[in-house]
């Protein structure tokens, strides 16, 4: 078989907004469908059959067991387009791109759409175990007396729902609480976090003003730009915010941490020859990827620093160093996460990241972080940025995820 190359043709997302805002009544299916349809319109794919669409969500209702397929059926794509759900916490969108690229490289697909969606507004509400058990018994009952008997066992306390919380089951800590511990361990200062957050907003605002996102974002529900973006954010304004993680003396605030967000993002991939035959742009090549995990449960390692285990492996396999990259995208789960990642890479001898090449179009602190959608946003942004830099330019993408997972990938500009 001739060598096959998977390329990023383009991407599309809906603007990201704060949970409880403009998309509060929008479902994951609706948002993912909107992101796909924007891509379909941009590349004239109405009625076309794509070889596979792969996407996922972290906060997912049981009714969405076939989320991606339902989004495809609701879109303008041909109903003959197959779909697959994939989930790897915050790494979902990037892992979906890797999945699709590998299928293309193996000859199992010529075209694919990959991405993710999440609605923090529509997070599933879990009922108590007592209520769940009673409802199941009632559902299995074969007579009215049996059904009433099952429901009679419900106690008032059973009616209290379990509030949604994104916590690690092994530690009981939220990501913010875990990152607060990481900040202390790696001596990450409040000033450094606020500076990185302000830079993220300023760079994202500049990208919007320059029209960079004009062919990467389509309006949704009358929203035309990312709702969390604050162009006038400054270090001085961020310094006035109170800590939200790490106690009264903590360094993490609502300004240097990502907010709960709603949104969806997808990427169109194709085999290079197929893309050229169809006169599609080829923004970047998917070169390689790697996944690693951190042993955070023992406390010996940090929950969100797993990418620092994956990056050295990926670099060695490709004979590269950090200095060989023109672009480095590190997901801004928290400002402290990025800073701790940079510090860990430097102290371990992997290398130093040129800050001018780090997240040059802004990132999650400014755009928001709809968990599974973030990878699609970053890949599309990075691919277009590399394309502008020129053929042969290199980009490194790093995303941390719940469970101590790190997903990293290399793109090369076309």
N, C-alpha and C positions, 0 to 999 in steps of 0.2 A: 504493500500500500504506500502510495506517495505520502510524503510528510504533509500533515494537515496543521493549520494554524487557526486558533480561535481569536477573533478580533471583536473589540467593542465597537459597534456601529453607532450607537447613540443611547441616550437615556431619557427618561421622563419621570417627573414626580409632581405631586400636588404640593402647594406650599405647606410647610409644617406649621401647626398652631398649638398653642398651649391647651392642655386638657381642660375640658369644661367650657371651651370657647366655641368658635364657629362650627366645629365639627362634632359638637357634643351629641348630636342625634344621628351621626353618620356611622354606619357599621364598617367593620373591616372589609367585608365583601364590596360595599359601595365604594370605599376609598381605593381599594386595589383595582377595581374595575375602572375607576376614573383615571388612575395612573396608566393602566394598560391602554385605555382608549386614547389618551393623549399621545402615546407612542404610536399607536395605530394610525392616527390622523397625520402625524408628522411624517411617517414613512409610507403612507399610502397602502396600508395593510388591511383595509376593510375587506372582509370576506376571505382573506388569505389564511392558509393553514400553516401555522408555525409548528416545527417538529416537537417542541415541548415548552411549556411554561412552568417554571418552578419558583415558588415563593412560600412565604410562611408568616406566622405571627406568633408572638410570645404570649400575649394576653388573648386567649382564644376560647370562645364559647363552644360547648359540645355541639351546638347546631352547625358550627363551622368545621366539621370533621373533614369536609372536602372543599375547603376555603378557596384554593386557587382555581380548581375546576369550575366552581360556581362563578368566580370572577370572570373567567374566560367565557362561560356561557352567557354572561350578562354584557360582554363586550362586543365590539364589532368584528372580532376575529371569527373565522369559520368555527362552527361547533365541532368540527373534526379535529381541532387542536387539542391534544392531550395535555394534562396538567398534573403536577405533583406537589404535595405539601412537604416542606422541609423546615425543621426548627433546630436552631442552635443558639438560643437566647439572643443576645445582641449581635452575635456573629452571623445570624441567619442570612441576611442580605448578601454578605460577602461569600459565605459558604455556598449560597445558591448560584452565584456567578461562577465559582470554581466548579461546581457540579455540572453546570451547563457547558462550560468551556471544555471540561474533560470529555463529555459526550461528543462534542464537536471534534475534538482531536482524535478520538477513537473511531470516528466515522459512523457513530450512532445517530448523529443529527447534523443538519446543515445550518439550521437556524434555531434560536432559543431566546426566550425572554426570562430574565431572572430578577428577583427582588424580594420585597417584603412589605408588610403593613403592620401597624399597631395603633390601637385606640386605647389610651389610658382613660378616656372618658367612659368607655363602654366595657370596663374591666368586669369579668365575671364575678358575681357575688356568690360566695359559698354558703350553703346552709349548714346548720349544726349537724353533728352525727346523729343525734337523737331524732331530729326531724327527718333526715334522710332515710334512716332505717324504718321509721313509721310509714313514710310515703311508699317505700318499696314494698313493705308488707301489705299495705292497702292496695297497691297495684296488683299484687299476686293473689289477693283475696278472690274467692269464687262466689261469695254471697254478700249481700248488704250487711248482715250482722257481723261477718268477719271483717269487712272493710271498716265499719264503725268501731269495732273492737281495736283494730290497729291504730286508728286515728285517736281513740280515747287515751292511748298511752302517751300522747304528746304533752309535754310539760311546758309551762310558760317560758322557761329558760331556753327550751329547744327552738323557740320562735325567733330568737336573736340571731341574725346572720353573722357570718364571720367576715369582718371587713377585709377588703383586698390589701395585700402587703407584699412587696417584692423583697423577700428576705431569703437568705440562704438557709435551707433546712438543717444543714449540718452545724451551723453556728448560731442561728437565730438572729444574725445581724443583717441589716439592710446594706446595700452597696455603699451608701453614704457613711454609715458607721464603720464599715470595713476600710473605706478610703481614709477616714479620719485616723485610724491606727497606722495606715501606710504613711500618711503625711508625717506623723511623729517619727516613725522608724527612719524615714529618708530625709528628715530635716527640711521639709517643704514649707516655706514661709507663706504667710498671708499676702505679703506684698507681691511675691512672685506669681501667686495664683491670680490675684486681681489683675496684674499686668497681662497675663496670658489671656484672661477672659476679655479684657478691653480690646486687645489686639484681634481676637476672634470676631467680635462685633464690628470693629472698624474694617476688617478685611472683607467680611461678608457683605457689609453695606457697600463697599467700593465695588465689589463684584456685581451686585445688583445694579448699581448706578451705571456701570460700564456695559451693561447688557449681556454679561457673561451667561446669565441663566435664561435668556430669552428662548433658547431652543432646548432647554433642559427642564423647564417647569411649565405646567399649564394651570390656569386658574381653576378653582373648585369652590363651589358654594359662595361665589363672589369674593373669594379671597385671592389676591393676586401676588402677595409676597409673604415671606415667612413672618408669622405673627409674633415670634419671640425676639426678633431682631430689634436692637436698640442702637441706632446709628450714633446717638449722642452719648453712649456709654463712655465713661472715663474711669481711670484708676481712682480719681478723687471721689467720684460718686459711689463706686463699688466699696470704697473704704468705709463708708457710713453704714453698711449693712451689718446686721447682727449675725453671729454664728448660728447655723442650723444643725451642724453635726460636730461632735467632739466636745460638747459641753460649753460652758460659758467662755472658756479660754480657747475654744476651737478656732480653726482658721478657715473653715468651709462655710460659705454663705449661699444664699439663693442666687447670687450673682456669679459665683465661680463654680457652680454646680449646674448640671443640666436639669431643666424642668421636665415634668411629665408632659408628654407631647403626643399629638395625633398626626398621622400622616402615612403616606405610601410612596414607594419609589421602585422603578423597574429599569432594567437595562436590556437593550437588544444586542445579541451576539450572533455571529455568523462565521462560517468557515471563510477564510480570506478570499479564496477563489470565487465562492458563491457571492460574496459581497461585491467583489469587483465586477462580476458578470451582471449584477443587478444595479450597478452604478451607485452603490451605497457608500457612504464615507467609512473609512477605517481609521478610527481615532487612535486606537491603541491595541496592542497584542497582549493577551493574558499569557505570561511567561511561565510562572510557577507559583505554588502556594504551599503553606505548611500550617499545621495546627498543633498546638501544644497545650499542656495543662499544668497548673500550679497546685502544689500540695498545701493549700491554704488552711485546711481543717486543723492541722497540727499547730498552726501559728508560725511555722518556720518560714513560710512564703506568703506572698500577698495575693489576695483575691484577684485583683485587676492587673497584675503584672505578668500574667502568663505569656503575653507577646514577647517579653524579654527572653523567654526560653525558645520561642519559635523563630525569632529573627536570626540568631546566630546560625541555626541549622539551615535556614533558607539561604542565607548569604554564602555559607560554605559550599552548599550544593551547587550554587551558580557561580562560584568563583568571584564574588563581589564583596565590596566593603560599603559602609554607609556613605563614604565619600563619593561613591560611584553614582549616587542618585541625585537627580535634578529636582525631585519632588518627594517629600515624605509626608504622608497623611497618617496622623495618629488620632484616633477617635477620642474626642474630648468628653469622656464620660463625666469627668470632673477635671478641673484645671490641675489638681494635684496628681491625677492619674498620668497626665501627659508629662508633667515635671518629674515624677518619680520614675517613669519609664526612661526618660532621657538620662536621669542620674544613674539608674541601674545599668543602662547600656554603656555609659562612660566608665563607671567604676569597675565593671566586669571586663573591660578592655575591648568591647565590641566596636566602640567608636563614638565620635561626637557628631551630633546632628547640627547642621547649619540652620540656624533659626530662620533665616530668610527663605529657606526652602520648606519650612514646616507649615502645613495647613495654610498656604498662601491665599486661598479664597475663603478663609474662615471655616469653622467647623461646628461641632455639635453644641458648644456653649452658646453660640449665636443662633444657629438654625433650629435647634431643638433635637430631641432624640427619641423618635418613635421606634422603639427597640429594634424590631426586625427590618425596618425601612432604612436604617442608617447606612448599611452596607451598599445598597443601591445608590443612595445619594453620593456617597464618597467615591464609588467606582466611576460613576458618570462624570462627576466633577474632575476627578484625577485624569480620566481618559481625555477629556477635552483640553485640560491644561497641558498635558503632555503633547497632544497633537499640535497645540500652538507653539510649544517649545521646539518641535521638529522631530523628524524621524530619528530613532535611536535614543531619544531621551528616556530616562528611566524613572519609574515611580515605585515607591514602597508604601503599601497600605497595611496598617496595624489596627486591629480592633480587639478590645478586651470584652469578655462576656461573663455572665453569671456562671457559677460553678467552677470558676478558676480556669476558664478557657481563653485561649488566644488564637486568633485567626489572622494570618498575614499573607500577603500576596505581592507579586512583582508584576507591574505593567510596563510595557515599552511603547513609546510613542510611534505612530505610523505616519 
